[in-house]
Each structure stands twice: as C-alpha cells, then as structure tokens.
Amino acid sequence: MPHILDGSRFWCQGYSEPGSGSDLASLRTAAVREGDDFVVNGQKIWTTQAHIADWIFCLVRTSAEGKPQEGISFLLIDMKTPGIEVKPIYSIDGDHHLNEVYFTDVRVPVKNLVGNENEGWTYAKYLLGHERAGIAGTDIIVNGLANLKTVHDYLSETAGDSYQADAFAKRHAELSVRYESLQMLENRALFAEEGSGDSLILPLPMKTLGTELQQDMGDLAYDMLGADSTVLFSADFEPTVGDNEPNYRATAPNHTHAMLFNRASTIFGGTTEVQKGIMSKFVLGL
Ligand SMILES: Cc1cc2nc3c(=O)[nH]c(=O)nc-3n(C[C@H](O)[C@H](O)[C@H](O)COP(=O)(O)OP(=O)(O)OC[C@H]3O[C@@H](n4cnc5c(N)ncnc54)[C@H](O)[C@@H]3O)c2cc1C
C-alpha cells in the first residue's frame, strides 16, 4: 500500500479475457498449485497500462467445481516474472493505453494470493463498486464543463454569425443539470454505510449517468467546433510523458481525441447495458 500511495509502484488490472468481459465469471486463465507456487497460464486483454505496470492484480481460475464464480482467486503478480508477455493494442484515439497480457507457466508464490483461495470473485466485486464510482468521474465532468466555456469563448471570437450560441447554451444547461443530479447520487454514495444496499447499488447508476454525461459533453464540443476540434487544445491540457511512463493525463490533447476516447467510458468497468440489467434486476426487481 505505501508504494501505491507514493506512486512508486504502478498496478494494472487483469480481469478481462477474450470471451470473458461482461460474462467475467467465465474466465479461464488457470492457476494450478505446485508446491509453494501457483503456475499461471492464460491470457488477459484490454489491460490498461500493462506495458508500464510493475504489478498486475489478476483474477485466475483455481477450481472448476461448482458455479463459475466459486472457482476464482485473486492473485498479485510481479510483471517482471518470467513467462509474461505484453502486446500493445492501439485504440481509436490513436494512443497506447491497452494491451494483451499472456501468461506461460508463470510461477507466482502462494503468499501473493489475496484472501482465501476460490473467493476472489467477492473481492473483485467489492473493488468494482469503487472503480465504477470513480469512473463516474465527477472531477472529469467539472473540468469538462469548464472546458466548454473555453469552447464558447473561442467560437464567440472566431465563428461570427455562424456560431449558434443559443443552441450551445441550451445543451450546456442540460448537461449542468445532469451533473447536479450526479453529484447528489455521489453524496448519497459517500454517506452510505459500508456494505449497505445503497453503497453496493449506487455506483451502478453513477457510472451509467457519469459516463453518458462525459460522452455528451465531448460530443457538444465536437459538434460545435467541427474541424477546429482537432486543433483546439483543452484549457488545462498537460503534455503527456513518454510511452514508457505512466501517461494518465487530466485532459485530452484536443476535443476530437477526447470525443474518441470517451466512446470507451460506457464500456470499461462494465458496460452500460450490463449495469442497466443489474439495476433492473436488483433495484426494480424486474
Ligand atoms: C478503454 C478500455 C480499458 C479497459 N481496461 C481494462 C483493464 O484495465 N482491465 C480489465 O480487466 N479490463 C479492461 N477493460 C475491459 C472491459 O472491462 C470490457 O471491455 C467490458 O467489461 C466489456 O466486455 P467485452 O469487451 O468482452 O464486451 P462483451 O461482454 O462481449 O459485450 C459486447 C456487447 O454486448 C453487450 N452485452 C453483453 N452482455 C450483455 C447482457 N447480459 N445484457 C445486455 N447486453 C450485454 C455489451 O453491453 C456490449 O455492448 C477495458 C476496456 C476498455 C474499452
């Protein structure tokens, strides 16, 4: 934990596999006990920043007995372990965030098992709740709404009569109202008792509403700017660092880039369709 807090050790998340995304419990990467080690074989995919990560926290199959969820364990694996190969996937925004990670006879000490064997699904579900609340991205939205102000200023100065300021203001107002309702949900989640129904369920609508809002904000800038969206930089753009260092940045380099990357926000951390399915079952009882 201290290394995570001070940023000196960078982690990636090894859950998804080809064929096991929404249906994560079907995952097949196998960890077989041999003495004091697990021997891991299989493949992960869409692993964000695996190419720069020091460690990966991984869901692995340790048993084929019972329900698929009951045979999954949570392993911590040093990315320098022999037998790990990382291959890049370039996404639609042109960046390299994503990877495939292959494991061939990777030996992982049993002491790197988190909690109990075959109970990894429970830990992963708990973490996913926090991840989804984070992906809702209220901070990103605050930045985005401020960025839209710079778009407005730019168009007011440069576009003359062709700039439809009223249409922009109407869409901006609608986004601001949606942001306020998201903030209320976030406050409810923050004050919810740990382990209560609210604490487990609220991240789902937060993720769904927040990511749709992020996409709609990006689309507004893109629609209004047209071709200029490829060159107009976000107001608080921070230049990225090299490909081999952590390159999360507060904002995208331009509005086209942001619009393209935002396509993924309703997919990662669990797709909107699947979140809505869970909500309709557990909240509405459908
Ligand atoms: C940018 C990005 C970063 C990511 N980072 C990571 C990471 O670091 N680590 C990691 O482990 N994973 C990561 N992922 C993977 C992500 O979690 C999966 O992409 C996601 O869970 C969806 O799985 P899938 O891609 O296999 O799509 P599928 O599950 O095949 O879904 C395809 C389509 O079918 C729909 N669908 C599937 N099941 C249902 C259902 N039951 N009801 C209704 N609709 C359904 C989905 O909504 C979707 O539209 C990342 C993905 C992206 C795009």
The ligand as an SDF file (V2000), in Angstrom:
LIG
                    3D

 53 58  0  0  0  0  0  0  0  0999 V2000
  -10.5130    1.5750  -22.7540 C   0  0  0  0  0  0  0  0  0  0  0  0
  -10.7510    0.2810  -22.0180 C   0  0  0  0  0  0  0  0  0  0  0  0
   -9.9810   -0.0190  -20.9110 C   0  0  0  0  0  0  0  0  0  0  0  0
  -10.1440   -1.2420  -20.2550 C   0  0  0  0  0  0  0  0  0  0  0  0
   -9.3000   -1.5460  -19.2040 N   0  0  0  0  0  0  0  0  0  0  0  0
   -9.3900   -2.7740  -18.6270 C   0  0  0  0  0  0  0  0  0  0  0  0
   -8.4460   -3.1580  -17.6160 C   0  0  0  0  0  0  0  0  0  0  0  0
   -7.5340   -2.4030  -17.2570 O   0  0  0  0  0  0  0  0  0  0  0  0
   -8.5450   -4.3960  -17.0950 N   0  0  0  0  0  0  0  0  0  0  0  0
   -9.5240   -5.2750  -17.4500 C   0  0  0  0  0  0  0  0  0  0  0  0
   -9.5760   -6.3640  -16.8870 O   0  0  0  0  0  0  0  0  0  0  0  0
  -10.4370   -4.9430  -18.4100 N   0  0  0  0  0  0  0  0  0  0  0  0
  -10.3860   -3.7230  -19.0090 C   0  0  0  0  0  0  0  0  0  0  0  0
  -11.2770   -3.3690  -19.9950 N   0  0  0  0  0  0  0  0  0  0  0  0
  -12.2540   -4.3660  -20.4460 C   0  0  0  0  0  0  0  0  0  0  0  0
  -13.6960   -4.0480  -20.0720 C   0  0  0  0  0  0  0  0  0  0  0  0
  -13.9370   -4.2960  -18.7080 O   0  0  0  0  0  0  0  0  0  0  0  0
  -14.5690   -4.9020  -21.0080 C   0  0  0  0  0  0  0  0  0  0  0  0
  -14.3790   -4.4090  -22.3250 O   0  0  0  0  0  0  0  0  0  0  0  0
  -16.0370   -4.8180  -20.6430 C   0  0  0  0  0  0  0  0  0  0  0  0
  -16.2890   -5.4590  -19.4220 O   0  0  0  0  0  0  0  0  0  0  0  0
  -16.9290   -5.4300  -21.7440 C   0  0  0  0  0  0  0  0  0  0  0  0
  -16.5000   -6.7180  -22.0760 O   0  0  0  0  0  0  0  0  0  0  0  0
  -16.2210   -7.1150  -23.5920 P   0  0  0  0  0  0  0  0  0  0  0  0
  -15.3220   -6.0910  -24.1950 O   0  0  0  0  0  0  0  0  0  0  0  0
  -15.7820   -8.5310  -23.5920 O   0  0  0  0  0  0  0  0  0  0  0  0
  -17.6340   -6.9700  -24.3310 O   0  0  0  0  0  0  0  0  0  0  0  0
  -18.8120   -8.0390  -24.3230 P   0  0  0  0  0  0  0  0  0  0  0  0
  -19.0590   -8.5050  -22.9320 O   0  0  0  0  0  0  0  0  0  0  0  0
  -18.5550   -9.0540  -25.3790 O   0  0  0  0  0  0  0  0  0  0  0  0
  -20.0390   -7.1340  -24.7620 O   0  0  0  0  0  0  0  0  0  0  0  0
  -20.3170   -6.8120  -26.1250 C   0  0  0  0  0  0  0  0  0  0  0  0
  -21.6420   -6.0760  -26.1670 C   0  0  0  0  0  0  0  0  0  0  0  0
  -22.7030   -6.9380  -25.6920 O   0  0  0  0  0  0  0  0  0  0  0  0
  -23.4060   -6.3000  -24.6360 C   0  0  0  0  0  0  0  0  0  0  0  0
  -23.7910   -7.2910  -23.6110 N   0  0  0  0  0  0  0  0  0  0  0  0
  -23.0090   -8.2890  -23.1290 C   0  0  0  0  0  0  0  0  0  0  0  0
  -23.6900   -8.9920  -22.1850 N   0  0  0  0  0  0  0  0  0  0  0  0
  -24.9120   -8.4070  -22.0640 C   0  0  0  0  0  0  0  0  0  0  0  0
  -26.0540   -8.6500  -21.2500 C   0  0  0  0  0  0  0  0  0  0  0  0
  -26.0560   -9.6300  -20.3360 N   0  0  0  0  0  0  0  0  0  0  0  0
  -27.1210   -7.8240  -21.3810 N   0  0  0  0  0  0  0  0  0  0  0  0
  -27.1030   -6.8040  -22.2890 C   0  0  0  0  0  0  0  0  0  0  0  0
  -26.0480   -6.5240  -23.0950 N   0  0  0  0  0  0  0  0  0  0  0  0
  -24.9770   -7.3110  -22.9930 C   0  0  0  0  0  0  0  0  0  0  0  0
  -22.4310   -5.3070  -24.0320 C   0  0  0  0  0  0  0  0  0  0  0  0
  -23.1150   -4.2430  -23.3760 O   0  0  0  0  0  0  0  0  0  0  0  0
  -21.6820   -4.8290  -25.2740 C   0  0  0  0  0  0  0  0  0  0  0  0
  -22.4040   -3.8150  -25.9190 O   0  0  0  0  0  0  0  0  0  0  0  0
  -11.1480   -2.1580  -20.6710 C   0  0  0  0  0  0  0  0  0  0  0  0
  -11.9390   -1.8370  -21.7890 C   0  0  0  0  0  0  0  0  0  0  0  0
  -11.7450   -0.6490  -22.4630 C   0  0  0  0  0  0  0  0  0  0  0  0
  -12.6010   -0.3570  -23.6680 C   0  0  0  0  0  0  0  0  0  0  0  0
  1  2  1  0
  2  3  1  0
  2 52  2  0
  3  4  2  0
  4  5  1  0
  4 50  1  0
  5  6  2  0
  6  7  1  0
  6 13  1  0
  7  8  2  0
  7  9  1  0
  9 10  1  0
 10 11  2  0
 10 12  1  0
 12 13  2  0
 13 14  1  0
 14 15  1  0
 14 50  1  0
 15 16  1  0
 16 17  1  0
 16 18  1  0
 18 19  1  0
 18 20  1  0
 20 21  1  0
 20 22  1  0
 22 23  1  0
 23 24  1  0
 24 25  2  0
 24 26  1  0
 24 27  1  0
 27 28  1  0
 28 29  2  0
 28 30  1  0
 28 31  1  0
 31 32  1  0
 32 33  1  0
 33 34  1  0
 33 48  1  0
 34 35  1  0
 35 36  1  0
 35 46  1  0
 36 37  1  0
 36 45  1  0
 37 38  2  0
 38 39  1  0
 39 40  1  0
 39 45  2  0
 40 41  1  0
 40 42  2  0
 42 43  1  0
 43 44  2  0
 44 45  1  0
 46 47  1  0
 46 48  1  0
 48 49  1  0
 50 51  2  0
 51 52  1  0
 52 53  1  0
M  END
$$$$
